[in-house]
């Protein structure tokens, strides 16, 4: 048995949190590879180290004095080092960072230093080998991850390490420039390390005990999810569930490695298991509910549309030509609706409308704004009769008007479109019918 353990910023925000992490790692000798994030907020009014680094680099890039800002970052790490009683000096590291900031090494380099420095502290604290992610994680010139090279080099490196710390969030481009993943990218690093090391489990430690069925900002103390499949998680992550970076699924999915989301502040909790497939039935018909506001619909009508070959392609071409991706495309015999992100579409709407008229020659086009999309996801939906009926009954009783419905071919998700103003009430109604009352 071998595990990769990734710890988020809130888990490493202070020396006290570091000690909790150390206890967790030492409590299980199979936790042999550690992926740390940069220190997060110590309190609600605090600032994440990554944000401090971005602000510091902005001063450097503008040619302003950034020494005070850099000293504040250094003080954050020194506070952790002193609190842990370590004999570690980061002076040389900060001299290098200052030099590279003055040379304008780039915002990616600046942001990556949070994880890099925390990796050094973590390795020193645990007595593990430090492996700079810039020596084992590689990006192509176009900024995409070079999976093959990364897996080969990282596998060879880890094979020589009994225990290792690999900082999250960054890698290197072919020219040696540091490149970061998107925010939350330490999750991806953990997944990459788990795949390369061919471990049995990837534990992702954060400040919550796994995934919840619904957003706790909308539902008071929602029930937790014990087991969720990669497919279900992908749907929920895309629609706003943010415990795990959605791209972290792919590397471990290829190897069939399960992910266990755990809580650093409640290590006894089992958390949520993310698996490829399972025979375990979920406690409820649905696994989770997630959604986003800020969509608009473009409704296209044309008589005999269904018999016109290539009509759908012509309509979508107008969106493609203007660099706009679509979310869902429900259609009828003479109608077709395209759902898009409102903030992307609003500045190009007339170009898109003109393009649709030019390419598809519709009878009418109508645009409706301020819509929300809600995903109801669950592997149990496929074998349960009347799921859609229960959803619409619940929404009707809550006086929520449904603007769109789209069911995935896997029968594991139903997407519902409602007005932005009905978003919270719709989620409450769906949660109530499936989890609280279970009618």
C-alpha positions in Angstrom: 0.0 0.0 0.0 1.3 3.5 -0.9 -0.5 6.9 -0.9 0.1 10.3 -2.2 -1.3 13.0 0.1 -2.0 16.6 -1.0 -2.7 19.3 1.5 -4.5 22.6 0.6 -3.6 26.1 1.6 -5.9 26.2 4.6 -4.2 23.0 5.9 -0.8 24.7 5.8 -1.6 28.3 6.8 0.2 28.3 10.1 2.6 26.3 12.2 -0.3 24.9 14.1 -1.8 23.6 10.9 1.5 22.2 9.8 1.7 20.2 13.0 -1.8 18.7 12.3 -0.5 17.7 8.8 2.6 16.2 10.3 0.6 14.1 12.7 -1.6 12.9 9.8 1.3 11.9 7.7 3.2 10.2 10.5 0.1 8.3 11.6 0.2 6.2 8.4 3.5 5.0 7.0 2.0 4.4 3.6 1.7 8.2 3.1 5.0 8.4 1.3 4.6 11.3 -1.2 3.4 14.7 -0.1 2.1 17.6 -2.4 1.7 20.9 -0.5 -0.1 24.1 -1.6 1.1 27.5 -0.6 0.0 28.8 2.9 -3.6 29.9 2.8 -5.5 32.3 5.1 -5.0 32.1 8.8 -8.3 33.9 9.3 -11.1 35.4 7.2 -9.3 38.7 7.2 -5.9 37.3 6.2 -4.4 37.1 2.7 -3.2 33.9 0.9 0.5 33.8 0.2 -0.2 33.3 -3.5 -2.1 36.6 -3.6 0.7 38.3 -1.7 3.1 37.1 -4.3 1.0 38.3 -7.2 0.7 41.7 -5.5 4.5 41.8 -4.8 5.3 40.9 -8.4 2.9 43.6 -9.8 5.0 46.2 -7.9 8.2 44.7 -9.4 6.8 44.6 -12.9 5.8 48.3 -12.6 9.3 49.2 -11.5 8.2 50.1 -7.9 9.9 49.2 -4.7 8.6 45.8 -3.6 11.1 45.0 -0.7 8.4 45.6 2.0 5.9 43.3 0.3 8.6 40.6 -0.1 9.6 40.9 3.5 6.0 40.4 4.6 5.9 37.1 2.6 9.2 36.1 4.2 7.8 36.8 7.6 4.8 34.4 6.9 7.3 31.6 6.3 9.5 32.5 9.2 6.5 32.4 11.5 5.8 28.8 10.4 9.5 27.8 10.6 9.8 29.3 14.2 6.5 27.7 15.2 7.8 24.3 14.1 11.2 24.8 15.8 13.1 24.2 12.6 16.7 25.1 11.9 15.9 26.3 8.4 17.0 29.5 6.7 15.3 30.7 3.5 17.5 33.9 3.0 19.2 32.5 -0.1 15.8 31.5 -1.6 14.4 35.0 -1.1 17.6 36.6 -2.6 17.0 34.5 -5.7 13.3 35.5 -5.8 14.2 39.2 -5.4 16.7 38.9 -8.3 14.2 37.1 -10.5 11.4 39.6 -9.7 13.7 42.5 -10.7 14.5 40.6 -13.9 10.7 40.3 -14.5 10.6 36.5 -14.6 6.8 36.5 -15.0 3.7 36.2 -12.9 3.7 32.4 -13.2 7.1 32.2 -11.6 6.0 34.6 -8.9 2.9 32.6 -8.0 4.7 29.3 -8.0 7.1 30.4 -5.2 4.4 29.9 -2.6 4.3 26.2 -3.2 8.0 26.0 -3.9 9.0 27.5 -0.5 6.3 25.6 1.4 7.6 22.4 -0.2 11.1 23.2 1.2 9.6 23.8 4.7 7.5 20.7 4.5 10.4 18.5 3.4 12.6 19.9 6.2 9.8 19.3 8.8 9.1 15.7 7.7 12.7 14.7 6.9 11.6 13.9 3.3 13.5 14.5 0.1 12.5 17.8 -1.7 11.7 17.4 -5.4 11.3 20.7 -7.3 8.3 20.3 -9.5 10.1 22.3 -12.2 12.5 19.3 -12.6 9.8 16.7 -13.1 6.6 18.3 -14.5 6.7 19.5 -18.0 4.6 21.7 -20.2 4.7 22.0 -24.0 5.3 25.3 -25.8 1.6 25.8 -26.2 1.1 25.6 -22.4 -0.5 22.1 -22.3 0.9 19.4 -20.0 3.3 17.0 -21.6 1.9 13.9 -19.9 4.2 11.4 -21.4 7.5 13.2 -20.6 6.2 14.1 -17.1 5.1 10.6 -16.3 8.4 9.1 -17.5 10.7 11.6 -15.6 8.6 11.8 -12.5 8.2 8.0 -12.2 12.0 7.5 -12.5 12.7 10.2 -9.9 10.1 8.9 -7.3 11.4 5.3 -7.8 14.6 6.6 -6.2 12.9 8.3 -3.2 11.6 6.4 -0.2 9.6 9.6 0.8 9.4 12.9 -1.1 7.7 16.3 -1.1 6.7 17.6 -4.6 5.3 21.2 -4.4 2.0 21.6 -6.3 0.7 24.1 -8.8 3.6 24.4 -11.3 6.0 22.9 -13.8 8.3 24.1 -16.5 8.1 25.1 -20.2 10.6 23.8 -22.8 12.7 27.0 -22.5 13.0 26.6 -18.7 10.3 29.2 -17.8 8.1 28.3 -14.9 4.5 27.6 -15.8 1.6 27.2 -13.4 -1.7 25.4 -13.6 -4.9 27.4 -13.1 -5.8 28.3 -9.5 -6.3 25.2 -7.4 -3.8 23.4 -9.6 -2.1 21.7 -6.7 -4.9 19.1 -6.9 -3.7 18.3 -10.5 -0.1 18.0 -9.3 -1.2 15.5 -6.6 -3.0 13.5 -9.3 0.0 13.5 -11.6 2.3 12.3 -8.8 -0.2 9.6 -7.9 -0.3 8.3 -11.4 3.5 8.4 -11.9 4.1 6.6 -8.6 1.3 4.1 -9.3 0.1 4.4 -5.7 -3.0 2.8 -4.3 -4.8 5.9 -3.1 -4.6 9.7 -3.7 -5.7 11.5 -0.5 -6.6 15.1 -1.0 -6.7 16.9 2.4 -8.6 20.2 2.7 -10.8 22.0 5.2 -14.0 20.1 4.6 -14.9 16.4 5.1 -15.5 15.6 1.5 -18.2 16.6 -1.0 -21.7 17.7 0.1 -24.9 17.0 -1.8 -25.5 20.7 -2.2 -23.9 24.1 -1.7 -23.9 24.8 2.1 -24.4 28.5 1.3 -27.8 27.6 -0.1 -28.7 24.5 2.0 -28.2 24.5 5.8 -25.9 21.6 6.7 -26.4 19.5 3.6 -25.7 15.8 3.8 -22.3 14.5 2.7 -21.5 12.2 -0.2 -19.7 9.0 0.8 -18.9 7.6 -2.6 -19.0 9.3 -6.0 -17.8 8.2 -9.4 -15.4 10.2 -11.6 -18.3 10.8 -14.1 -20.6 12.2 -11.4 -17.8 14.4 -10.0 -17.0 15.7 -13.4 -20.6 16.9 -13.9 -20.8 18.5 -10.4 -17.3 20.1 -10.6 -18.1 21.7 -13.9 -21.4 23.1 -12.6 -19.7 24.7 -9.6 -18.8 22.2 -6.9 -15.3 23.4 -6.0 -13.7 21.0 -3.4 -11.5 19.5 -6.1 -10.1 20.9 -9.3 -12.0 19.2 -12.1 -8.8 18.5 -14.1 -7.4 16.5 -11.2 -9.6 13.6 -12.1 -8.0 12.6 -15.4 -4.5 11.4 -14.5 -5.7 9.0 -11.7 -8.7 7.9 -13.7 -6.4 6.5 -16.3 -4.8 4.3 -13.6 -8.0 3.5 -11.7 -6.6 5.2 -8.6 -9.3 6.3 -6.1 -9.3 9.8 -4.6 -10.2 10.2 -1.0 -11.2 13.8 0.0 -10.4 14.3 3.8 -10.5 17.0 6.4 -7.2 18.1 8.0 -9.2 19.5 11.0 -11.3 16.3 11.4 -8.9 13.4 10.3 -11.2 10.7 11.8 -13.9 11.5 9.2 -14.0 9.1 6.3 -14.6 11.9 3.8 -15.6 11.2 0.2 -14.3 8.5 -2.0 -14.1 9.2 -5.7 -13.9 6.0 -7.8 -14.1 4.8 -11.4 -17.2 2.7 -10.8 -18.9 1.1 -7.9 -21.6 -1.4 -7.0 -22.3 0.6 -3.8 -25.7 2.4 -4.0 -25.8 6.0 -2.9 -27.9 6.7 0.1 -30.2 8.9 -2.0 -31.4 8.6 -5.6 -29.3 11.6 -6.4 -25.6 12.0 -5.6 -25.4 15.8 -5.8 -26.9 19.1 -7.0 -24.8 21.9 -8.4 -25.4 24.9 -10.6 -24.3 28.3 -11.9 -26.0 31.6 -12.7 -25.2 33.9 -15.6 -26.4 32.2 -18.8 -28.5 33.3 -21.7 -30.4 31.4 -24.3 -30.5 32.0 -28.0 -33.7 30.6 -29.4 -33.8 30.0 -33.2 -36.9 29.1 -35.0 -37.3 27.9 -38.6 -40.1 26.0 -40.3 -39.0 22.5 -41.4 -35.7 22.9 -39.6 -35.7 19.2 -38.9 -35.5 18.3 -42.6 -32.7 20.7 -43.4 -29.4 18.9 -43.4 -26.7 20.8 -41.7 -28.9 23.4 -40.0 -27.5 22.8 -36.5 -23.9 22.9 -37.8 -24.6 26.3 -39.5 -26.1 27.8 -36.3 -23.1 26.6 -34.1 -20.7 27.9 -36.8 -21.8 31.4 -36.0 -20.8 30.9 -32.3 -17.5 29.2 -33.3 -16.6 32.1 -35.6 -16.9 34.5 -32.7 -15.0 32.3 -30.2 -17.9 31.4 -28.1 -18.4 27.9 -26.6 -21.9 26.6 -25.9 -23.2 24.7 -22.9 -26.4 23.0 -24.0 -28.4 22.7 -27.2 -31.9 21.4 -26.6 -34.0 21.3 -29.8 -37.5 20.6 -31.2 -38.9 20.0 -34.7 -38.8 23.7 -35.7 -36.7 25.2 -32.8 -33.2 25.1 -31.5 -31.9 26.8 -28.4 -28.2 27.4 -27.6 -27.2 28.2 -24.0 -24.1 30.2 -23.5 -22.3 32.1 -20.8 -23.8 35.6 -20.7 -20.6 37.5 -19.9 -18.9 35.9 -23.0 -21.8 36.4 -25.3 -23.2 39.8 -24.5 -20.3 41.8 -26.2 -20.6 39.7 -29.4 -24.3 39.0 -29.5 -25.1 41.1 -32.6 -22.2 39.5 -34.5 -23.5 36.1 -33.6 -27.1 36.9 -34.5 -25.9 38.3 -37.9 -23.9 35.2 -38.4 -26.9 32.9 -37.7 -29.0 34.9 -40.2 -26.3 34.7 -42.8 -25.5 31.0 -42.4 -28.8 29.4 -41.4 -31.5 31.9 -42.5 -33.9 31.3 -39.6 -37.4 32.7 -39.3 -36.8 34.3 -35.9 -34.1 34.7 -33.2 -34.9 35.5 -29.6 -32.4 36.0 -26.8 -33.3 35.5 -23.1 -30.8 36.6 -20.4 -30.2 36.1 -16.6 -30.7 32.3 -16.6 -29.2 29.7 -14.3 -28.4 26.1 -15.0 -28.7 23.4 -12.4 -27.3 19.9 -12.7 -29.0 17.0 -10.8 -26.5 14.2 -10.8 -26.7 10.6 -9.7 -25.8 7.1 -10.8 -29.0 5.9 -9.0 -31.2 8.0 -11.4 -30.7 5.5 -14.2 -32.5 2.7 -12.4 -35.1 4.8 -10.6 -38.4 5.6 -12.2 -40.0 9.0 -12.1 -36.9 11.0 -11.2 -37.6 13.8 -13.7 -41.3 13.8 -12.6 -40.3 14.3 -8.9 -37.9 17.2 -9.9 -40.6 19.0 -11.8 -43.2 18.4 -9.2 -40.9 19.9 -6.5 -40.2 22.9 -8.7 -43.9 23.4 -9.4 -44.7 23.4 -5.7 -41.9 26.0 -5.2 -43.4 28.2 -8.0 -40.3 27.8 -10.1 -40.8 28.1 -13.8 -38.6 25.7 -15.8 -37.1 27.2 -18.9 -35.1 24.2 -20.2 -34.5 20.5 -19.5 -31.7 18.4 -21.0 -30.9 14.9 -19.9 -27.5 13.4 -20.6 -27.3 10.1 -22.7 -25.7 8.4 -19.7 -28.9 9.1 -17.7 -26.7 10.1 -14.8 -27.6 13.8 -15.0 -30.5 16.2 -15.7 -29.8 19.8 -16.5 -32.5 22.3 -15.7 -32.7 25.9 -16.8 -34.4 28.5 -14.5 -34.3 32.2 -14.0 -31.4 33.5 -12.0 -33.9 34.8 -9.3 -35.3 31.2 -8.9 -31.8 29.6 -8.6 -31.7 29.2 -4.8 -35.3 28.2 -4.4 -35.0 25.6 -7.1 -32.0 23.9 -5.4 -33.8 24.0 -2.1 -36.9 22.3 -3.6 -34.8 19.6 -5.3 -32.8 18.9 -2.2 -36.0 18.7 -0.1 -37.7 16.2 -2.4 -34.8 13.8 -2.7 -32.9 14.1 0.7 -35.2 15.5 3.4 -38.7 14.1 2.6 -37.6 11.4 0.1 -41.1 11.3 -1.4 
